[in-house]
Amino acid sequence: MKTQQSRSDDGLTAVVPATAPQQVVKRRRKPLTWDKVSFFAVFLGLPLAIYLLFVIWPFVQAFGYSLTDWSGFSPTQNFIGLENYAKIFTDDIFMKAMGNNILLVIFLPIITIILSLVLASLVTVGGSSKGQIKGLRNSSFYRVVSFFPYTIPAIAIGIMWGQIYDPSGGLLNGILTGLGFDQFKDFAWLGDKNTAMIATMFVIVWGFVGFYMVLFVAGIKGIPAELFEAARIDGAGRFRTAVSITIPLIRDNIQTAYIYMGILALDAFVYMAALNSGGGPDNSTLVMAQQLFFTAFSKGQFGLASAMGVVLAVATLIFSGLVFLVNRLTGGDKDVSL
Amino acid sequence: MTTKVSTPEMKSLHFQPRTPATTTGDKVVGAVSHTALTIWTLIVILPLLWTVMSSFKTSSEIFASPFALPAEWKLDNYTKAWSEAGIGSAFLNSVLVVAVALVIVMVLGAMCAYVLARYTFPGSRAIYYLMLAGLTFPIFLAMVPLFFVLKNMGLLNTLPGLILVYVGFALPFTVFFLFSFFKSLPHEITEAAALDGAGEWRTFFQVMLPMAKPGLASVAIFNFLGLWNQFLIPVSINAAGPRVLSQELAAFAGQMGYAVDFGALFAAVTVTVVPVLIVYIIFQRQLQGSVSQGTSK
């Protein structure tokens, strides 16, 4: 099925630019009718104008501001070159925040993807090892429920879990003491620097596993059932099938998931702000985005904050590039072109 | 490839019993799998149920025991959250802003994707890549300058300003998704419409847009969730304006430090979570389908 689709796609792109539209465009270009002019002005001009003004222009400006000492309210802004950047990289708190972001970018995607892959495999191909390839019974129920958190606004997730982690009246400690772990009676999960980060990561994973599970389910369902059956006949067990068939064939999905989760991990502002707005005990959950927000809107150092934004953007670009590179080096191209 | 694989499979089927008997191994794997999925389901559902239950309790009840049912199922917390804490007006603001932004971004996004996918003109590729770039930039970088762009336009702390920014930031995703959709629609139809004398505008609104309905529905769902969840944009550029839901929630939770009214806070969270959850349960088939559509490209 997949091959057919890509074939027809190729066919279209190959045929279309070569013959059809060129003729059409040439024929129509001579009489520049009002219809055509207004069409382009509205269909392309309007969206592009909004996009350039509210998205691209601010990004470009941010690079400019990052080279000045502008406070945001003073009329003067002096060009100070890379001084802001020097300041950032010698600022212990910002470096600590960056370290936390790096921690997040390494662990969050891996945990989320592994967990959602396992769950997705169970509901699609986890069923009986005889007969047709199918998932477990009632699997759609699990799938529907797992997606719940994705529909909840991040700030609500943060507040909810803040209450669950609450030392005295929270659900978690209630369950733990109920099970006999009395040492957790008043344990402050978000107030202890050893657990604050792990507890926070769990909340983010909780929020996203369902979404990636659905994404992977869609990917696995796109794999022809014959492939699974052939592997089974060749004597491959469940684990072997997952590693040698499922994962290579939904590699593109996994890469997308890794990049999305990574970009989220480099931001993570909402969750951190909701769970520990002050940056957590000993800044253990402080992230760059929080520091940027604080620098810009509380301290009024817009130039410095813009420089932090640029650092964040560069980190994101490097991260995306690395994921693409690793995927390519490990043979992603070969596997995907099934 | 498909035919090659299916031949040996057909042969070997003869050696397998028609009705599969469940082996012990299967039973064990099945039990373990069901246990794993059930545990995850509980991890997802319990916090939600607990939040809803706590929203009916008083603060002292909440601290007495996390599990005890409320003595009385009263709606006090909800009336308090809805009117006194401003969750009600924030909810309506959110509905308004998200609805208007959604309509605008769908129309503009579809137009832009259509032009980029169906016409070749100098710079069309460049515009497409510029749109793609917007997907990868961290939204954070833009916040500080955006603050001043809106200030200069007099749109800072207003709902129209918020709507325009929402539209701008939702455009790249919309265009990116619909681009491949319009690309795959057959060209013969456009030509037929042109032969029948339809202009560019009519071709789009009466021929192409109806054909793209499934794609539009999927993008609309994702845009709705994305915009409804938006936090950073309103917090940065609408701090003093009429608050939207996520902002009001954060403010409510933040001011609570001392004047603790946890019952009302739980009610506020419930009001935010439950309506969307109900809509999701009704439309979940459509949504699951839209995820597969979005990934099969």
Interface residues (C-beta under 8 A of the other chain):
Chain A: T3 Q5 D9 L12 T13 V16 P17 A20 P21 Q22 V24 V25 T33 D35 K36 S38 F39 F40 V42 F43 L44 L46 P47 L48 I50 Y51 L53 F54 V55 I56 W57 P58 F59 Q61 A62 Y65 G72 V118 L119 L122 V123 G126 G127 S128 S129 K130 G131 L136 S139 F141 Y142 R143 V144 V145 S146 F147 F148 P149 Y150 T151 I152 P153 A154 I155 A156 I159 M160 W161 G162 Q163 I164 S168 G169 G170 L171 N173 G174 G178 W206 V209 G210 V214 L215 V217 A218 G219 K221 G222 P224 E226 L227 E229 A230 I233 R238 N253 T256 I263 L266 D267 F269 V270 A273 A274 S277 A289 L292 F293 A296 F297 F302 A305 S306 G309 V310 L312 A313 T316 L317 S320 L338
Chain B: M1 T2 V5 S6 P8 E9 S12 Q16 P17 T19 P20 A21 T22 T23 G25 D26 V29 G30 S33 H34 A36 L37 W40 T41 I43 V44 I45 L46 P47 L48 W50 T51 S54 I62 F63 S65 P66 F67 L108 G109 M111 C112 Y114 V115 L116 R118 Y119 T120 F121 I127 L130 M131 G134 T136 F137 P138 I139 F140 L141 A142 M143 V144 P145 L146 F148 V149 L164 V165 V167 G168 F169 L171 P172 V175 K183 S184 H187 E191 A194 G199 E200 W201 F204 L225 W228 N229 F231 L232 S236 A239 L245 S246 L249 A250 A253 G254 F262 L265 F266 V269 T272 V273 V276 L277 Y280 I281 Q284 L287 Q288 V291 S292 T295 S296
